[in-house]
Amino acid sequence: MPNRTTVILSAALAPLIWGSTYLVTTEFLPPDRPLTAAVLRILPAGILLLLWARERPKKHEWLKTAALGVLNLGFFQAMLFVAAYRLPGGLAAVLSSTQTLMVLGLMYFIGKEMPPRNAWLAALAGVAGIVLLVLSPNAVSDPLGIAAALAGALSMALGVFFAKRWKLSLSVLASTGWQLLFGGLCLLPFAWFGEPPLPALTASNIGGYAYLCLFGAVIAYVLFFNGIKHLPPAVVSSLGLLSPVCAFVLGWVFLGQSMDWAAIAGFAMVLGSIYGVQRALAMDK
């Protein structure tokens, strides 16, 4: 098994990359096409990885691979972009940060494994830290956007939990490629028939889609699924708290969003939460 610290650090790069999704979506992509954005992000990425890996699931693994593709990629990406288009980035980040709590719940209710109390407390501290970091008291909520953010968090939690539980025989590159492919294919008809055609794309639009595909999908998901292969699911899920932190920092740097002492305290709580979940689960072994 690779060095645990190396795996954690590499897996942490994935949510840091994903933290740029809100900025890229709002500043570089055409408006009101969340499913199209999701398809263009993950389907080409899956094809590229499969051309490189050239592996197939075993006969009994096809259904599980497809299910993981829908949970981790297809449904999750759709809900992510719906939330990104309809909610302020801070509110979407807070709702998405509940994913670690959901994974701990799945470990208890489905895996029949009682996570240590300190892991629950650390996960709750992470949600509180995200609230301090990014949630504005004047943020305008949208019921559909809120539902999408929570549904996406649950979908990803299920995907992370079952990806670890099923332990497919594929290499990380092939497993990532097939999940990206299945996720993209399940979204394709909804994007094709449910959204208007893309307008003439500008250089900024093309660059935004290319970035989300190559960095936000190919690189980030390979690192993320490698983390799932070698780490407990709640540890990998807790790293997702870095995504809203990155989103906030990018908003501060590029969009002129404010940073006060509450935000700094929230930043510290998020980092403490990630460390606390990892330490609690490591000591529980």
C-alpha positions as CSV (number, residue, x, y, z in Angstrom):
1,M,0.0,0.0,0.0
2,P,1.4,3.5,-0.8
3,N,2.3,5.8,2.0
4,R,-0.9,7.0,3.8
5,T,0.2,10.6,3.9
6,T,1.1,10.7,0.2
7,V,-2.3,9.2,-0.6
8,I,-4.1,11.8,1.6
9,L,-2.2,14.7,0.1
10,S,-2.8,13.6,-3.5
11,A,-6.5,12.9,-2.8
12,A,-6.8,16.3,-1.3
13,L,-5.9,17.9,-4.6
14,A,-9.2,16.7,-6.1
15,P,-11.5,18.8,-3.9
16,L,-9.1,21.7,-4.2
17,I,-9.5,21.5,-8.0
18,W,-13.3,21.0,-7.7
19,G,-13.5,24.2,-5.6
20,S,-12.9,26.1,-8.8
21,T,-16.1,24.8,-10.3
22,Y,-18.3,27.6,-9.0
23,L,-16.0,30.3,-10.3
24,V,-15.6,28.7,-13.7
25,T,-19.3,28.0,-14.0
26,T,-20.5,31.5,-13.2
27,E,-17.7,33.4,-15.0
28,F,-16.8,31.3,-18.1
29,L,-19.7,29.0,-19.1
30,P,-22.9,29.8,-21.0
31,P,-25.8,30.3,-18.5
32,D,-28.6,27.9,-17.7
33,R,-27.2,24.7,-19.1
34,P,-26.2,22.6,-16.0
35,L,-26.7,19.2,-17.6
36,T,-24.8,20.2,-20.7
37,A,-21.9,21.4,-18.6
38,A,-21.9,18.1,-16.6
39,V,-21.9,16.0,-19.8
40,L,-19.0,18.0,-21.4
41,R,-17.1,17.7,-18.2
42,I,-17.2,14.0,-17.6
43,L,-18.0,12.1,-20.9
44,P,-14.9,13.2,-22.9
45,A,-12.8,12.6,-19.8
46,G,-14.1,9.0,-19.5
47,I,-13.3,8.3,-23.2
48,L,-9.8,9.7,-22.8
49,L,-9.1,7.5,-19.7
50,L,-10.5,4.4,-21.3
51,L,-8.4,4.9,-24.5
52,W,-5.4,5.0,-22.2
53,A,-6.3,2.2,-19.8
54,R,-7.9,-0.3,-22.1
55,E,-9.5,-2.5,-19.4
56,R,-13.0,-3.8,-19.0
57,P,-14.8,-4.8,-15.8
58,K,-15.3,-8.5,-15.1
59,K,-18.7,-9.9,-16.1
60,H,-20.1,-9.6,-12.6
61,E,-18.8,-6.1,-12.2
62,W,-20.6,-4.3,-15.0
63,L,-23.7,-3.4,-13.0
64,K,-21.7,-2.2,-10.0
65,T,-19.5,-0.1,-12.2
66,A,-22.5,1.5,-13.9
67,A,-24.2,2.2,-10.5
68,L,-21.0,3.9,-9.2
69,G,-20.8,5.9,-12.4
70,V,-24.4,7.2,-11.8
71,L,-23.8,7.9,-8.1
72,N,-20.3,9.4,-8.2
73,L,-20.6,11.1,-11.5
74,G,-23.9,11.3,-13.4
75,F,-26.4,12.2,-10.8
76,F,-23.9,14.0,-8.6
77,Q,-22.6,16.2,-11.4
78,A,-26.1,17.1,-12.5
79,M,-27.0,18.2,-9.0
80,L,-23.7,20.0,-8.6
81,F,-24.3,22.2,-11.6
82,V,-28.0,22.8,-10.8
83,A,-26.9,24.0,-7.3
84,A,-24.0,26.0,-8.8
85,Y,-26.5,27.8,-11.2
86,R,-29.3,28.4,-8.6
87,L,-27.5,29.0,-5.3
88,P,-24.8,31.4,-3.9
89,G,-21.6,29.4,-3.8
90,G,-21.5,29.6,0.0
91,L,-24.9,28.1,0.6
92,A,-24.2,25.3,-1.9
93,A,-20.9,24.6,-0.2
94,V,-22.5,24.4,3.3
95,L,-25.1,21.9,2.0
96,S,-22.4,19.8,0.2
97,S,-20.3,19.7,3.3
98,T,-22.8,17.4,5.0
99,Q,-21.5,14.5,2.8
100,T,-19.0,13.3,5.5
101,L,-21.9,13.0,8.0
102,M,-23.9,11.0,5.4
103,V,-20.9,8.7,4.9
104,L,-20.7,8.1,8.6
105,G,-24.4,7.3,8.7
106,L,-24.0,4.8,5.9
107,M,-21.2,3.2,7.7
108,Y,-23.5,2.7,10.7
109,F,-26.8,1.8,9.1
110,I,-25.6,-0.3,6.1
111,G,-22.0,-1.2,7.1
112,K,-23.1,-2.1,10.7
113,E,-20.0,-0.3,11.8
114,M,-20.2,2.3,14.6
115,P,-17.8,5.2,13.8
116,P,-16.1,6.7,16.8
117,R,-17.9,9.6,18.5
118,N,-14.9,11.9,17.7
119,A,-15.4,11.3,14.0
120,W,-19.0,12.6,14.3
121,L,-17.9,15.6,16.3
122,A,-15.2,16.4,13.8
123,A,-17.6,16.1,10.9
124,L,-20.1,18.5,12.6
125,A,-17.3,20.9,13.3
126,G,-16.5,20.9,9.6
127,V,-20.0,21.9,8.7
128,A,-19.9,24.6,11.3
129,G,-16.6,25.8,9.9
130,I,-18.0,26.0,6.3
131,V,-20.9,28.0,7.7
132,L,-18.5,30.5,9.2
133,L,-16.4,30.5,6.1
134,V,-18.7,31.1,3.3
135,L,-22.4,31.5,4.3
136,S,-23.7,35.1,4.0
137,P,-26.7,36.0,6.2
138,N,-28.1,37.8,3.2
139,A,-27.8,34.9,0.8
140,V,-31.0,34.2,-1.2
141,S,-32.1,30.6,-1.0
142,D,-33.7,28.6,-3.7
143,P,-35.7,25.4,-2.8
144,L,-34.7,23.5,-5.9
145,G,-31.1,24.5,-5.6
146,I,-31.1,23.4,-1.9
147,A,-32.7,20.1,-2.8
148,A,-30.2,19.6,-5.6
149,A,-27.2,20.3,-3.3
150,L,-28.4,17.8,-0.7
151,A,-29.3,15.2,-3.3
152,G,-25.8,15.6,-4.8
153,A,-24.2,15.2,-1.4
154,L,-26.1,12.0,-0.7
155,S,-25.4,10.6,-4.2
156,M,-21.6,11.1,-3.7
157,A,-21.8,9.7,-0.2
158,L,-23.4,6.5,-1.5
159,G,-20.9,6.3,-4.3
160,V,-17.9,6.7,-2.0
161,F,-19.3,4.2,0.5
162,F,-20.1,1.5,-2.1
163,A,-16.9,2.1,-4.1
164,K,-14.9,1.1,-1.0
165,R,-17.3,-1.7,-0.1
166,W,-17.4,-3.4,-3.5
167,K,-13.7,-3.3,-4.3
168,L,-13.7,-3.7,-8.1
169,S,-10.8,-5.4,-9.8
170,L,-10.2,-2.6,-12.2
171,S,-7.1,-0.3,-12.0
172,V,-7.8,3.2,-10.8
173,L,-7.5,4.7,-14.3
174,A,-9.9,2.2,-15.8
175,S,-12.4,2.4,-12.9
176,T,-12.4,6.2,-13.1
177,G,-12.8,6.0,-16.9
178,W,-15.7,3.7,-16.8
179,Q,-17.5,5.6,-14.1
180,L,-17.0,8.9,-16.0
181,L,-18.3,7.2,-19.2
182,F,-21.4,5.7,-17.5
183,G,-22.1,8.9,-15.7
184,G,-21.8,11.0,-18.9
185,L,-24.0,8.6,-20.9
186,C,-26.8,8.6,-18.4
187,L,-26.9,12.4,-18.5
188,L,-26.5,12.8,-22.3
189,P,-30.2,12.3,-23.3
190,F,-31.4,14.7,-20.5
191,A,-29.0,17.4,-21.6
192,W,-29.7,16.8,-25.3
193,F,-33.5,16.9,-25.1
194,G,-34.0,19.0,-21.9
195,E,-31.8,22.0,-22.5
196,P,-31.4,24.4,-25.4
197,P,-28.5,24.0,-27.8
198,L,-25.3,25.7,-26.9
199,P,-24.8,29.2,-28.4
200,A,-21.7,30.0,-30.4
201,L,-18.9,29.4,-27.9
202,T,-16.4,32.0,-27.1
203,A,-12.8,31.3,-26.3
204,S,-13.6,31.7,-22.6
205,N,-16.5,29.1,-22.9
206,I,-14.2,26.6,-24.6
207,G,-11.4,27.2,-22.1
208,G,-13.9,26.7,-19.2
209,Y,-15.2,23.4,-20.5
210,A,-11.7,22.2,-21.3
211,Y,-10.5,23.0,-17.8
212,L,-13.4,21.3,-16.1
213,C,-12.9,18.2,-18.3
214,L,-9.1,17.8,-18.1
215,F,-8.5,19.1,-14.6
216,G,-11.9,18.8,-12.9
217,A,-12.6,15.3,-14.2
218,V,-9.5,13.4,-15.6
219,I,-6.9,14.5,-13.0
220,A,-9.2,15.2,-10.0
221,Y,-11.2,11.9,-10.2
222,V,-8.2,9.7,-10.7
223,L,-6.7,11.2,-7.5
224,F,-10.0,10.9,-5.7
225,F,-10.7,7.3,-6.6
226,N,-7.1,6.4,-5.7
227,G,-7.9,7.8,-2.3
228,I,-11.0,5.7,-2.0
229,K,-9.0,2.6,-2.9
230,H,-6.5,3.1,-0.1
231,L,-8.4,5.1,2.6
232,P,-11.5,4.8,4.8
233,P,-14.5,6.3,3.0
234,A,-15.2,8.9,5.7
235,V,-11.6,10.1,5.5
236,V,-11.9,10.6,1.7
237,S,-15.2,12.3,2.1
238,S,-13.9,14.7,4.8
239,L,-11.3,15.9,2.3
240,G,-14.3,17.3,0.3
241,L,-14.4,20.1,2.8
242,L,-11.4,21.6,1.1
243,S,-13.6,22.3,-2.0
244,P,-15.6,25.2,-0.4
245,V,-12.5,26.5,1.2
246,C,-10.9,26.7,-2.3
247,A,-14.1,28.2,-3.7
248,F,-14.0,30.9,-1.0
249,V,-10.4,31.7,-1.5
250,L,-10.9,32.0,-5.3
251,G,-13.9,34.3,-4.7
252,W,-11.8,36.4,-2.4
253,V,-8.9,36.7,-4.9
254,F,-10.8,37.0,-8.2
255,L,-14.3,38.3,-7.3
256,G,-13.5,40.7,-4.4
257,Q,-15.4,38.7,-1.8
258,S,-14.7,39.7,1.8
259,M,-12.7,37.7,4.4
260,D,-13.3,38.6,8.1
261,W,-12.3,36.9,11.4
262,A,-15.3,34.6,11.2
263,A,-14.1,33.3,7.9
264,I,-10.6,32.8,9.2
265,A,-12.0,30.9,12.2
266,G,-14.1,28.8,9.8
267,F,-11.0,28.0,7.7
268,A,-9.3,26.8,10.9
269,M,-12.3,24.7,11.9
270,V,-12.4,23.0,8.5
271,L,-8.8,22.0,8.6
272,G,-9.3,20.8,12.2
273,S,-12.3,18.8,11.1
274,I,-10.4,17.0,8.3
275,Y,-7.6,16.1,10.7
276,G,-10.1,15.1,13.4
277,V,-12.0,12.7,11.2
278,Q,-8.7,11.1,10.0
279,R,-7.3,10.7,13.5
280,A,-10.5,9.3,14.9
281,L,-10.8,6.7,12.3
282,A,-7.1,5.8,12.4
283,M,-7.3,5.3,16.1
284,D,-10.4,3.2,15.8
285,K,-8.6,0.5,13.7
